Amino acid sequence: MSTTCSSARLCSEISLPEPDPARWRQQIHDVYAQIRDQYLKYPGVSRAALALVPTHVETLRVSEGILALLLAGGVPAQTAAWALDSLTLYVTAYAWERSLVHQRRDNQDDHWVLSREDLVERLGALPAERFPHTRRHAAELTSGSGHDWFDFTLSLLLDNLTA
């Protein structure tokens, strides 16, 4: 299982709500948003978190809290256990990717990071016969700002846990 927070100090700052079966999805979203924000505040932590197993009491406290929220939402125990890991991996990878983008954006000599406009232009210039959908939907493929993708993916995952 991946760790929910790789540092006891970061985990100690995560606020866990009392599980509310009527609001469990929003509660989980809020907890993971806190974790995301902590990872973004300390960029190296998200990378390290991918290789750790939770063993510290604060790390386990956060995992326990998320598990309690999933179970309160009626998610079956095995699904809740795997969802805890999957959601955590997603949030950790999201934060790591964002930190890489910011790191490269700060390096003036690195041209890896493109503006949205440049990316739309490049996708729109692809050969139409090989990439008709990518060309046609370049704007949609590059849309969103802030944490739009984060919110979308977390909702997508959470909405399918009890189906």
Solvent accessible surface area in square Angstrom, and as a share of the most:
residue,aa,sasa,rsa
1,M,119,0.53
2,S,11,0.07
3,T,2,0.01
4,T,0,0.00
5,C,0,0.00
6,S,25,0.16
7,S,32,0.21
8,A,30,0.23
9,R,134,0.49
10,L,1,0.00
11,C,0,0.00
12,S,60,0.39
13,E,88,0.39
14,I,5,0.02
15,S,73,0.47
16,L,48,0.24
17,P,49,0.31
18,E,149,0.67
19,P,47,0.30
20,D,48,0.25
21,P,91,0.57
22,A,94,0.73
23,R,117,0.43
24,W,11,0.04
25,R,87,0.32
26,Q,89,0.40
27,Q,7,0.03
28,I,0,0.00
29,H,33,0.15
30,D,58,0.30
31,V,1,0.00
32,Y,0,0.00
33,A,18,0.14
34,Q,53,0.24
35,I,1,0.01
36,R,20,0.07
37,D,66,0.34
38,Q,14,0.06
39,Y,0,0.00
40,L,44,0.22
41,K,124,0.52
42,Y,72,0.27
43,P,68,0.43
44,G,56,0.54
45,V,29,0.17
46,S,0,0.00
47,R,157,0.57
48,A,52,0.40
49,A,1,0.01
50,L,64,0.32
51,A,90,0.70
52,L,79,0.39
53,V,100,0.57
54,P,15,0.09
55,T,111,0.65
56,H,88,0.39
57,V,108,0.62
58,E,42,0.19
59,T,6,0.03
60,L,82,0.41
61,R,80,0.29
62,V,0,0.00
63,S,8,0.05
64,E,112,0.50
65,G,13,0.13
66,I,0,0.00
67,L,52,0.26
68,A,34,0.26
69,L,1,0.00
70,L,0,0.00
71,L,81,0.41
72,A,31,0.24
73,G,16,0.15
74,G,56,0.54
75,V,4,0.02
76,P,80,0.50
77,A,72,0.56
78,Q,105,0.47
79,T,49,0.29
80,A,0,0.00
81,A,38,0.29
82,W,174,0.61
83,A,7,0.06
84,L,4,0.02
85,D,35,0.18
86,S,56,0.36
87,L,3,0.01
88,T,2,0.01
89,L,74,0.37
90,Y,51,0.19
91,V,1,0.00
92,T,2,0.01
93,A,48,0.37
94,Y,18,0.07
95,A,0,0.00
96,W,80,0.28
97,E,105,0.47
98,R,64,0.23
99,S,11,0.07
100,L,67,0.33
101,V,34,0.20
102,H,82,0.37
103,Q,119,0.53
104,R,90,0.33
105,R,130,0.48
106,D,111,0.57
107,N,78,0.40
108,Q,153,0.68
109,D,126,0.65
110,D,46,0.24
111,H,158,0.70
112,W,131,0.46
113,V,35,0.20
114,L,53,0.26
115,S,54,0.35
116,R,107,0.39
117,E,123,0.55
118,D,66,0.34
119,L,67,0.33
120,V,44,0.25
121,E,125,0.56
122,R,146,0.53
123,L,36,0.18
124,G,30,0.28
125,A,80,0.62
126,L,50,0.25
127,P,57,0.36
128,A,50,0.39
129,E,143,0.64
130,R,175,0.64
131,F,67,0.28
132,P,52,0.33
133,H,127,0.57
134,T,35,0.20
135,R,94,0.34
136,R,155,0.57
137,H,75,0.34
138,A,5,0.04
139,A,51,0.40
140,E,103,0.46
141,L,91,0.45
142,T,20,0.11
143,S,47,0.30
144,G,43,0.42
145,S,83,0.54
146,G,54,0.52
147,H,49,0.22
148,D,74,0.38
149,W,138,0.48
150,F,0,0.00
151,D,56,0.29
152,F,128,0.53
153,T,30,0.17
154,L,0,0.00
155,S,50,0.32
156,L,91,0.45
157,L,62,0.31
158,L,3,0.02
159,D,78,0.40
160,N,92,0.47
161,L,30,0.15
162,T,58,0.34
163,A,123,0.95
